[in-house]
Amino acid sequence: MGIDPGTLIYVIPAIIIGLTIHEFSHGYAALLLGDTTAKSDGRISLNPIKHIDPIGMLVLIIAGFGWAKPVRFNPGNLHNPRRDRILISIAGPLSNLVIGVTMLLLIKFILKNELISNPNTLENVFNMLFYIATINLGLFVFNMIPIPPLDGSHVLFSTINLSSEMESRIYKYGSLALLVIIIMENNLELDILPIGKFINFIIGLIFG
């Protein structure tokens, strides 16, 4: 199920913001933890061009899922490789969670205090903030799913301390499994991944 063409004016900026800050956060976390690989690659930047993969972006717009350029890091440069790998992995999704919640709180503040009186302006502002919020919340929960190559799998593998060979095997088939799940969701109207439920849960918490 792709994205409605009428909402692209809101969706595309929201996706660019979400992916850019997500990848920047991975790189910045790695830098703080002692690895300069992302900095050398030019990834400690909020310039979307540094992070957006054109094909991944196009697939995301058409099919509703996609990817950005992955941020590299060298575990050998980290102070505590096992712990720091987890911190680097969750930095991206957590940045999306913060953005999503912040945008919903901003919407609530605007509506509660009636800061925008013009209906058309209010609608446009609401739509922009709402799409930034929901897309970032979606990026958070999607990337925390422990299926390769998502960030959640890095957290899981660091916790259970698998061998590099076993990780490689799981990654090989995990990526295929993730693709199958996404295709099944989009074409069979199945609700396998908890993305929509999570977004609705956060919206319900904030707006009651």
MARMARVO-226929 format. One record per residue: residue in three letters; x, y, z of N, C-alpha, C in turn. Coordinates in steps of 0.05 Angstrom, whole numbers, padded with zeros to 5 digits, always signed. Example, Ala and Ser with C-alpha at 12.3 -4.5 7.8 and 13.67 -1.06 7.14 Angstrom:
! MARMARVO-226929
ALA+00264-00114+00156+00246-00090+00156+00264-00066+00156;SER+00257-00045+00142+00273-00021+00143+00258+00001+00157;
END
This chain:
! MARMARVO-226929
MET+00017-00024+00000+00000+00000+00000+00018+00025+00000;GLY+00018+00040-00021+00035+00063-00024+00023+00087-00010;ILE+00037+00109-00015+00028+00135-00003+00010+00150-00022;ASP-00012+00161-00011-00031+00176-00027-00016+00200-00039;PRO-00018+00203-00066-00004+00226-00080-00012+00253-00069;GLY-00037+00256-00059-00046+00281-00049-00032+00290-00024;THR-00019+00271-00010-00006+00278+00015+00025+00281+00012;LEU+00035+00278-00012+00064+00278-00016+00077+00304-00007;ILE+00062+00327-00009+00072+00352-00001+00079+00353+00029;TYR+00066+00336+00044+00071+00333+00073+00090+00309+00079;VAL+00086+00288+00064+00100+00263+00069+00130+00265+00063;ILE+00137+00276+00039+00165+00277+00031+00182+00293+00051;PRO+00174+00317+00059+00191+00331+00079+00193+00316+00105;ALA+00171+00303+00113+00171+00288+00138+00190+00264+00137;ILE+00190+00250+00114+00209+00228+00111+00238+00238+00111;ILE+00243+00259+00096+00270+00270+00095+00280+00278+00123;ILE+00263+00291+00138+00270+00299+00166+00276+00274+00183;GLY+00258+00255+00181+00261+00231+00198+00286+00215+00191;LEU+00291+00210+00166+00314+00194+00158+00340+00209+00164;THR+00340+00235+00158+00365+00251+00162+00373+00251+00192;ILE+00354+00257+00209+00361+00258+00238+00367+00230+00249;HIS+00353+00210+00238+00359+00183+00247+00388+00175+00241;GLU+00397+00179+00217+00424+00172+00210+00445+00190+00223;PHE+00439+00216+00225+00457+00234+00239+00461+00225+00268;SER+00439+00216+00281+00441+00208+00309+00458+00183+00312;HIS+00457+00164+00293+00475+00141+00294+00504+00150+00293;GLY+00510+00167+00274+00538+00176+00271+00548+00192+00294;TYR+00530+00210+00305+00539+00227+00327+00543+00210+00352;ALA+00526+00190+00356+00529+00172+00379+00556+00157+00377;ALA+00563+00148+00353+00588+00134+00349+00611+00153+00355;LEU+00609+00178+00346+00630+00197+00351+00634+00202+00381;LEU+00612+00205+00396+00614+00209+00425+00626+00185+00439;LEU+00623+00162+00427+00633+00137+00440+00661+00129+00430;GLY+00673+00147+00414+00701+00143+00408+00708+00135+00379;ASP+00688+00132+00362+00693+00124+00335+00689+00147+00316;THR+00708+00153+00299+00707+00176+00281+00700+00168+00252;THR+00692+00143+00248+00687+00133+00221+00665+00149+00207;ALA+00643+00154+00221+00620+00169+00210+00629+00198+00204;LYS+00645+00209+00221+00655+00236+00216+00672+00237+00191;SER+00690+00217+00188+00707+00216+00164+00690+00212+00139;ASP+00668+00198+00142+00650+00194+00119+00632+00218+00113;GLY+00633+00239+00129+00617+00262+00125+00588+00258+00135;ARG+00583+00239+00153+00556+00233+00162+00548+00248+00187;ILE+00566+00263+00199+00558+00279+00222+00547+00306+00211;SER+00525+00304+00198+00514+00327+00183+00484+00325+00183;LEU+00470+00348+00183+00441+00349+00180+00433+00355+00151;ASN+00452+00352+00133+00447+00356+00104+00435+00330+00094;PRO+00410+00330+00085+00396+00306+00076+00411+00291+00054;ILE+00426+00306+00037+00440+00293+00015+00460+00273+00025;LYS+00471+00278+00048+00491+00259+00060+00479+00233+00068;HIS+00453+00232+00072+00440+00209+00085+00419+00195+00067;ILE+00406+00210+00050+00384+00198+00035+00394+00181+00012;ASP+00383+00156+00010+00388+00139-00012+00366+00143-00032;PRO+00372+00152-00056+00350+00159-00075+00331+00135-00081;ILE+00343+00111-00084+00326+00088-00090+00309+00081-00065;GLY+00321+00082-00042+00306+00076-00017+00284+00096-00012;MET+00289+00121-00019+00269+00142-00016+00246+00137-00035;LEU+00253+00130-00060+00232+00126-00080+00215+00102-00073;VAL+00227+00080-00063+00212+00056-00055+00194+00063-00031;LEU+00204+00080-00013+00188+00087+00010+00163+00102+00002;ILE+00166+00120-00018+00143+00136-00027+00123+00118-00042;ILE+00133+00099-00058+00116+00082-00074+00103+00060-00057;ALA+00120+00046-00041+00111+00022-00027+00105+00026+00002;GLY+00114+00049+00014+00108+00053+00042+00130+00044+00060;PHE+00152+00033+00050+00176+00026+00065+00201+00032+00048;GLY+00223+00037+00062+00247+00043+00046+00271+00044+00065;TRP+00292+00058+00057+00317+00059+00072+00333+00083+00065;ALA+00352+00089+00083+00372+00111+00079+00399+00097+00077;LYS+00420+00114+00072+00447+00103+00071+00455+00095+00100;PRO+00464+00070+00104+00472+00063+00131+00497+00077+00140;VAL+00499+00083+00165+00522+00096+00177+00542+00075+00186;ARG+00567+00077+00177+00587+00058+00185+00599+00066+00212;PHE+00607+00045+00227+00624+00050+00251+00642+00027+00255;ASN+00665+00032+00268+00685+00012+00272+00685+00004+00302;PRO+00676-00021+00308+00675-00030+00336+00702-00029+00350;GLY+00723-00031+00334+00750-00031+00346+00757-00004+00358;ASN+00743+00017+00351+00749+00044+00362+00731+00050+00386;LEU+00713+00033+00393+00694+00039+00414+00706+00031+00441;HIS+00699+00046+00462+00710+00041+00489+00699+00014+00500;ASN+00674+00009+00495+00661-00016+00504+00644-00026+00481;PRO+00656-00041+00462+00643-00048+00437+00615-00060+00440;ARG+00611-00078+00459+00585-00091+00462+00563-00071+00471;ARG+00570-00056+00492+00551-00036+00501+00547-00014+00481;ASP+00569-00004+00470+00567+00019+00452+00553+00013+00426;ARG+00555-00012+00417+00540-00020+00393+00510-00017+00398;ILE+00501-00024+00422+00473-00021+00429+00465+00009+00429;LEU+00482+00025+00442+00476+00054+00444+00475+00067+00416;ILE+00494+00060+00398+00494+00071+00371+00469+00062+00356;SER+00461+00037+00360+00438+00026+00346+00412+00039+00354;ILE+00409+00045+00380+00383+00057+00390+00383+00087+00386;ALA+00406+00099+00381+00407+00129+00379+00388+00138+00356;GLY+00389+00125+00333+00372+00132+00311+00343+00131+00317;PRO+00333+00107+00325+00304+00105+00331+00295+00124+00354;LEU+00312+00127+00374+00304+00145+00396+00301+00174+00387;SER+00318+00182+00368+00315+00209+00357+00288+00212+00343;ASN+00279+00191+00329+00253+00192+00316+00230+00193+00336;LEU+00233+00179+00358+00213+00179+00379+00211+00207+00391;VAL+00233+00220+00396+00233+00247+00408+00220+00266+00389;ILE+00226+00265+00363+00214+00282+00343+00184+00278+00342;GLY+00176+00253+00341+00147+00247+00339+00131+00257+00362;VAL+00141+00252+00386+00127+00261+00410+00127+00292+00412;THR+00149+00304+00405+00151+00333+00405+00131+00346+00386;MET+00128+00335+00362+00109+00346+00343+00081+00343+00352;LEU+00074+00321+00365+00047+00317+00375+00041+00337+00398;LEU+00061+00341+00415+00058+00360+00437+00055+00389+00426;LEU+00069+00395+00404+00067+00421+00392+00039+00425+00380;ILE+00028+00404+00367+00001+00405+00356-00019+00411+00379;LYS-00016+00396+00401-00034+00399+00424-00032+00428+00435;PHE-00008+00439+00436-00004+00466+00447-00017+00486+00428;ILE-00014+00483+00402-00026+00502+00383-00056+00501+00384;LEU-00068+00477+00385-00097+00475+00386-00108+00485+00412;LYS-00095+00478+00434-00105+00486+00461-00105+00516+00464;ASN-00084+00529+00454-00082+00558+00457-00092+00574+00434;GLU-00104+00560+00414-00116+00573+00390-00096+00593+00378;LEU-00072+00584+00373-00051+00602+00363-00054+00609+00334;ILE-00069+00593+00319-00073+00598+00290-00103+00601+00285;SER-00111+00624+00276-00140+00629+00273-00150+00623+00244;ASN-00132+00625+00224-00140+00620+00197-00143+00590+00192;PRO-00167+00581+00184-00172+00552+00181-00153+00539+00161;ASN-00148+00551+00138-00130+00539+00118-00102+00537+00129;THR-00092+00558+00142-00065+00557+00153-00064+00535+00175;LEU-00084+00534+00192-00085+00514+00213-00084+00486+00202;GLU-00099+00481+00180-00100+00455+00168-00073+00447+00157;ASN-00059+00466+00143-00033+00460+00132-00012+00455+00154;VAL-00013+00471+00174+00006+00468+00197+00001+00441+00211;PHE-00025+00436+00215-00032+00410+00229-00022+00387+00212;ASN-00028+00387+00186-00020+00364+00169+00010+00360+00169;MET+00025+00382+00166+00054+00380+00166+00065+00368+00192;LEU+00056+00380+00214+00066+00370+00240+00057+00341+00245;PHE+00032+00335+00237+00021+00308+00242+00036+00287+00226;TYR+00043+00293+00201+00058+00274+00185+00086+00271+00195;ILE+00099+00292+00203+00125+00290+00215+00124+00272+00240;ALA+00103+00276+00256+00100+00261+00281+00096+00231+00275;THR+00076+00225+00258+00069+00197+00253+00091+00182+00238;ILE+00104+00195+00219+00126+00181+00204+00149+00176+00222;ASN+00156+00195+00240+00178+00190+00258+00171+00169+00279;LEU+00147+00169+00289+00139+00147+00307+00140+00120+00293;GLY+00132+00120+00268+00133+00095+00252+00162+00086+00248;LEU+00180+00105+00243+00208+00098+00240+00220+00087+00266;PHE+00211+00098+00288+00221+00088+00314+00213+00059+00318;VAL+00187+00053+00317+00178+00026+00323+00188+00006+00302;PHE+00188+00015+00276+00197-00003+00255+00226-00011+00259;ASN+00243+00009+00264+00271+00003+00267+00279-00012+00292;MET+00261-00011+00312+00267-00026+00337+00258-00055+00335;ILE+00245-00063+00314+00237-00091+00310+00263-00108+00307;PRO+00267-00129+00322+00292-00144+00322+00295-00163+00299;ILE+00291-00153+00274+00295-00169+00250+00316-00155+00233;PRO+00337-00169+00225+00358-00156+00208+00345-00145+00182;PRO+00355-00123+00172+00379-00107+00182+00371-00084+00200;LEU+00348-00085+00213+00338-00063+00229+00354-00060+00254;ASP+00353-00036+00266+00369-00029+00289+00364-00048+00313;GLY+00339-00056+00315+00332-00074+00337+00347-00100+00337;SER+00355-00109+00313+00370-00134+00311+00398-00130+00322;HIS+00410-00106+00318+00436-00101+00330+00435-00102+00360;VAL+00414-00091+00371+00410-00091+00400+00408-00120+00410;LEU+00391-00136+00396+00387-00164+00404+00413-00180+00402;PHE+00427-00177+00380+00451-00193+00376+00473-00185+00396;SER+00474-00160+00403+00494-00151+00423+00487-00162+00451;THR+00462-00165+00456+00453-00175+00482+00459-00205+00485;ILE+00454-00221+00464+00458-00250+00466+00485-00258+00457;ASN+00501-00240+00447+00530-00244+00441+00534-00268+00421;LEU+00522-00265+00397+00526-00286+00377+00553-00284+00363;SER+00562-00305+00351+00587-00305+00336+00582-00289+00310;SER+00603-00279+00299+00601-00263+00274+00590-00280+00251;GLU+00597-00306+00251+00587-00324+00230+00557-00327+00232;MET+00548-00332+00257+00519-00336+00261+00503-00311+00255;GLU+00514-00288+00262+00502-00262+00256+00498-00259+00225;SER+00519-00266+00211+00519-00263+00181+00497-00281+00170;ARG+00494-00305+00180+00473-00323+00170+00446-00312+00175;ILE+00442-00302+00200+00416-00292+00207+00409-00267+00191;TYR+00429-00250+00187+00425-00226+00171+00417-00233+00142;LYS+00429-00254+00132+00423-00262+00104+00393-00269+00101;TYR+00383-00285+00120+00355-00294+00118+00336-00275+00131;GLY+00346-00260+00151+00329-00241+00165+00319-00219+00146;SER+00336-00209+00129+00329-00188+00110+00307-00198+00091;LEU+00309-00223+00083+00289-00235+00065+00263-00238+00081;ALA+00264-00247+00106+00240-00250+00122+00226-00224+00126;LEU+00241-00202+00130+00229-00176+00134+00215-00167+00109;LEU+00227-00172+00086+00215-00165+00060+00189-00180+00056;VAL+00189-00205+00063+00165-00222+00060+00142-00211+00078;ILE+00149-00204+00103+00130-00193+00122+00117-00168+00111;ILE+00134-00150+00101+00124-00124+00090+00106-00128+00066;ILE+00114-00146+00048+00097-00152+00025+00070-00164+00033;MET+00071-00182+00053+00046-00194+00063+00028-00173+00075;GLU+00040-00155+00091+00024-00134+00103+00010-00116+00082;ASN+00026-00109+00062+00016-00090+00041-00005-00103+00023;ASN-00002-00129+00018-00019-00141-00003-00042-00158+00008;LEU-00038-00168+00033-00058-00186+00044-00074-00173+00067;GLU-00069-00147+00072-00082-00132+00093-00079-00145+00120;LEU-00055-00156+00125-00049-00168+00151-00036-00147+00169;ASP-00040-00149+00195-00029-00131+00214-00007-00145+00230;ILE+00016-00149+00218+00037-00165+00231+00056-00147+00247;LEU+00065-00125+00236+00082-00106+00250+00066-00087+00266;PRO+00075-00080+00290+00058-00064+00309+00060-00034+00305;ILE+00065-00025+00281+00071+00003+00276+00046+00020+00281;GLY+00024+00013+00268+00000+00029+00271-00010+00029+00300;LYS-00009+00007+00313-00019+00005+00341-00002+00023+00359;PHE+00024+00023+00354+00042+00040+00371+00036+00070+00366;ILE+00033+00077+00341+00027+00106+00335+00001+00114+00348;ASN-00019+00098+00346-00045+00104+00358-00043+00105+00389;PHE-00026+00088+00400-00022+00088+00429-00010+00114+00438;ILE+00011+00124+00424+00024+00149+00432+00005+00173+00428;ILE-00010+00173+00406-00030+00194+00401-00050+00194+00423;GLY-00059+00171+00431-00079+00169+00453-00068+00179+00479;LEU-00043+00173+00485-00031+00183+00510-00030+00213+00511;ILE-00023+00226+00488-00019+00255+00488-00045+00270+00486;PHE-00064+00259+00470-00089+00274+00466-00112+00263+00483;GLY-00107+00241+00497-00128+00230+00515-00150+00217+00500;
END
